[in-house]
Amino acid sequence: MFELVPGQLEIKDICDLLNSKQEIRLIESAYVNVERSYQIVQDVIREDKSVYGINTGFGLLASQKIEKEELKDLQRRIVLSHAAGVGTPLDDEIVQLIMLLKINSLSLGYSGISKRLLDTLIALYNAGVYPIIPEQGSVGASGDLAPLAHMAMVIIGEGEASYQGQRLPAKEALALAKISPIELVEKEGLALLNGTQVSTAIALIGLMKTQRNFAIATIAGALSLDATSGSLKPFKAFINKAKNAKDQIIFSDFMSSLLKGSEVLESHHECPRVQDPYSIRCQPQVMGAVLTYLKNAQENLINEANGVSDNPLICPDIGEIVSGGNFHAEMTAISADLISITCSEIGAISERRISLLIDKSLSGLPPFLVENPGLNSGFMLAHVTASALASENKTLAHPASVDSLPTSANQEDHVSMATFAAVKLIKIADNVLNILTIETLAACQGLDFRAPLKTSEVLQKQMAMVRAHVPYYKEDRYFAHDINEAREAIIAPKYYGSVRDALFCY
């Protein structure tokens, strides 16, 4: 069982929890602040003070005082009314992470909730009862209200949930998991709804997919360099040090280590080619820049995941309740947009390497990487597919965070659009994975044409993993099947994991 220390989640923790489905428990000391902030809320009720989110309406209706006997009903109503999302349900993996981040945030003790609510949310997480949350409906402030309302619905026995692969009414899923729905008390409905957990969870999934893509692209770039008889001279240490870019140096050194001992590389050591195309020669500059921004985005998103994005916040130390704006997901939105741009660039330079590989005049390989070209079309249309995906990403990579549409009768007049920024990042990352799959196949095919010369021992092992799924392309065959099979090979952690872990500190 994973012991959750509030505010201390790391990227490796998140990755491990998503992969292992390990149960969590909260450290006992965390309940102290949870109970203290809960009592402060109860004091407000007892003293009949007027405090936003506890005994008032919400948004522009904050001036409306709610009678004491209606306060619990108020929390139920905000959940029901705000569960107004539409679109495709989020994957269970994303919902699992949303719940983990919400537990992490609430357990910091600034939200005024009861221990009972927190324990119920942990029980849902551990049992694998994942609320059905529509993808669309959040503008990223005041938090991810609509999607988080759909999450909260299951806690009160409403809505739908995914349980053991089945989509069920919430009450049925709870009964099967032996969990009782609860009645929300003062502040709890708002505490569940306010927060950036949906946009941040989706962005973190997008980040992890992009980091995986980065590792796969590093391997693919090395394979393509060797297949096209590229040179490692542009990767020399003094060139990268002269640029004064730390991550360019790290990437260049890593790429050089992948190619160490390649017979192909040594065979053209004195060749007359002066310079390689940019997609080969400028990999350190492009991928080094991408590495820098991905590291920065990881830090920003982990900070957001470990913070409190509720409103109002209860400070147990001074006994004060203060309204603020921590629900505004600008950090998540900009981070997701930057990851989208960097991920799109990984795909863009990969597509250019595919084009290089199939061009006989530049690669020195048979046209379209196939024997008997003309009768066989080889990789011709596989490259077209990669081009289509790369072009699609150009539109998807347009920043969402530069947009803002006022809501709640102009009370909430600047929003982040973080959730959409994160959702489209997932699409970009999936597109780039398919581009990289095609490049990996093309580079392996090119290296097969270099036989009997062999690439480095490290890259031979990577090629063997691919060839275990997809054999050499001797003549035209059903290509989509090859792409699907190769994709399964390269997303296996044994293929890319060591590269990712080395570069991103997993």
Helices and strands as residue ranges (DSSP letters): E 2-4, H 11-20, E 24-26, H 30-47, G 59-61, G 68-70, H 71-82, E 86-89, H 92-106, H 115-127, E 129-131, E 134-136, H 145-155, E 160-163, E 166-169, H 170-176, H 188-193, H 197-227, G 233-235, H 237-243, H 246-258, H 263-267, H 278-281, H 283-305, E 313-315, E 320-322, H 330-358, H 360-363, G 367-369, H 380-396, H 418-449, H 457-467, H 479-490, H 493-504
